[in-house]
Amino acid sequence: MQILKNVLAGIGLICISGLFIFAMQKAPSDETLGKEQPILNDYNVYALEMPEDLNFAGEAVPVENPDIYERMDRELLVNTYWQSNGLLMFKRAQKYFPIIEPILEKNGVPNDFKYLAVIESGLTNAVSPAGARGFWQIMKTTGRENGLEVNSNVDERYNLELATEVACNYLKKAKEKLGSWTLAAAAYNAGNAGISRRLNEQDVDNYYDLLLGEETGRYMFRIVALKEILNNPAKYGFNFNKDHLYKPIPTYKIEVDTAVTDFTQFAERFGINYKILKLHNPWLREKHLNNKSRKMYQIEIPVEGYYKTIP
């Protein structure tokens, strides 16, 4: 019995010694604390260097200002180390930027505004608590004022092409009123009237000199951070190849100027099911189309062969 006790005591001493040695290896000494440490694994977290020449639509971000530097640094850190969300943005951008970019260009809106859609919705048909819908988070009133049909049967805020046109129209008017693309982007979040009022109250003429609430105060920094990261994946530690990215699915458009009584049967005529029809036409909100006015709608149908049906 005494022998067993001695053995157990010896094992305990070895374990304690091992833990002590392990702790000494892991913990930095007073002499090395604060100095550059050797890389022990692939899970280190690093501070980020502030990029040079950060801008939005060619308008500089004044990171030489300490306040601006810290706010920009925050958004770069948050979005770099939220890796799962970052990878999703890379994947979705490959699929949806080719739809958004030519519409921005056609309307004379800088290409950087595609990153506004990224922070508004994550490039999904999001629904906000306030009632905004779609990639561009358009409110019902704004949609209707800009010619979108919004009701229980059809909600064109979910039509990416039409919604992007509405966003362009809003942004161009905001730029004309406020004088810069940065302020126009901020107004997309806080409204033209809200930004104008704060500029007048604080007697300044640009976004970076404004004292704003949390959401609008972070808004431009989030856009610029996503722009920087999405344009420099390797620099920020994102590793993928083209096969990992979501691919645009070729479609063609069918013109419909009558009512449709059953979209399940309608979809089957084109070799797809109702789910696939809805994936490509989320603006169709019900299983039928009323169309009492005989309006001409364009319904997207995926090219044959891109979806495999289950036998």
Secondary structure, 3 states (H helix, E strand, C coil): CHHHHHHHHHHHHHHHHHHHHHHHHHCCCCCCCCCCCCCCCCCCCCCCCCCCCCEECCEECCCCCHHHHHHHHHHHHHHHCCHHHHHHHHHHHHHHHHHHHHHHHHCCCCHHHHHHHHHHHCCCCCECCCCCECCCCECHHHHHHCCCCECCCEEHHHCHHHHHHHHHHHHHHHHHHHCCHHHHHHHHHHCHHHHHHHHHHHCCCCHHHCCCCHHHHHHHHHHHHHHHHHHCCHHHCCCCCHHHCCCCCCEEEEEECCCECCHHHHHHCCCCCHHHHHHHCCCECCCCECCCCCCCEEEEEECCCCCCCCC
